[in-house]
Amino acid sequence: MNGAQLLVEMLIRYETQVVFGLPGDTTVSLYDALYAESNRITHVMARDERSAAFMADVYARLTSKPGVCEGPSGGGATYMLPGVAEAHGSSVPLIALTSDNPLSYEAQGALTALDQPRLFESVTKWTTLVKSAEMLPHLIRRAFRLATSGRAGAVHLGLPKDVLAQEVAASVALSVRVEKACTTWPSHRVRPSADVVGRAAHRLTMAKRPVIVAGGGALSSGAQAELLALAQHLNAPVATTINGKGAMAETSPCSLGVIGGNGGVPMQPVRCRS
């Protein structure tokens, strides 16, 4: 088993159903591995790397599973940035995989050479260059954990061509494991103490004119029903951020619509109780 086959096997074990991307000369090993497992994982060819990243973003939003996109070195990595930045800014779990020149080409001015981790640093939670195929199990686990836990977001792995083709020891292949909690998001949810919840509830009940602002967390947590029940109980209108749009039906008597610079419009006072 080589690095590319190990990577694909881990993606499958993380219940990745679709990978969006575009081939290049540095991704031949990865495409061979994806083709060999095409009955277990689907590759969707995009028009360009930007489209692949945006497709992975939408996939994550619709399925509650991390989106995975891939692209080749050089221009492929740079084209992927807009979609990765959008997912990260919207707290959507996305795993960006970019192949790279062989490690032996480092500092030789090779065509398409660039510092991929530095390129992705400002638009991801975490980025790294994989320097050994045997590191892949640990780094893939970390990627899925970081993408899906806490405030979800994008992560990036740079995959040199020789690392993808590198053979791994049988003991590494046999010891592959994944964190099942990270196959969907949000994973490893944080639960506040009962005391903190009690104080928040007290402040809400004491408020004379409460207003609820619901962000993307209410939507990704699937808390729409709870949000509506709270709003009706408090007779509190609900506004959403642009990322929280959909957490409250805008046809509801409780809805103020979207607030903020993106999509906000002047609203008339509303009453939630019918």
C-alpha positions, 0 to 999 in steps of 0.5 A: 500500500502506498501513501495515496492508497492509505489516504483513500482508505482513510477517507472511506473509513471517515465515510467520505462519499464524494471527493471533488477535484481536478487532476494534475501531473502531481496527483497521478498516484491519488487518481490511481487510488481513487479509481481502484476504489471507485465502487466505495468512493466517488470522484466528481470532476470539476471545471477548475479547482475553485469550483471543486472547493465551492462544491465541497462547501455546499456538500458539507452544508447539505449533508452535515459531513465534511466536504473534501476537495483536491487539486494539483500543485502550483496554480491548482492550489492558488485557484482553490483558495476562494472556496476554502476561504469561504468555507472557513469564514462560514465555519463549514468543515472542509478538507482541502488536499493539494498535491505538490512537487516531490520533497527532493525538489525543494528549494530547486526552483521547480515549476509550480513550486510554492510554499503551500502551508504558508499560502493556506495559513490565513484561510484555514484552521490548520495547514501542514505539509505531509513529509512521510506517508507513514504520518498520514493516519495521524494527520488525517485524523487531526484534519477531520477532528479540527475541521468538525470540532469547536468552531468548524472550518477548513483545513489543508494538507499538502501532499508531495508527489513522492509521499503519495507514491511512497510505500508504507509498512504493513503494520501502518496499513493494518493499524489504520483507525478513525474517529467515528465522531468526526464523520459528521459535524459538529463533532465533540460538542461542548456542553455548558455547565448547568449553572451557566445555563441557569444564569442565562435562562434567568437573564432571559426571563428578566429581560423586558424586551428580549431580541434573539440573534441566531448565528450559524451555530443554531443552524449547523446544530439543527436547533431550529425547533428549539429556537422557535420554541424559545422565541415563542415562550419569550415573545422575542423576535428573532434575527439571523446573521447571514450564516444563520439564515434558515435557522428561523423561517422568515415567514414566521411571525417571530422573524426579523429576517437577516441583520448586519451588513450582508442582507440586512434591511429595515424591519417593522416591530413584530410580535411572536404570539399568534 
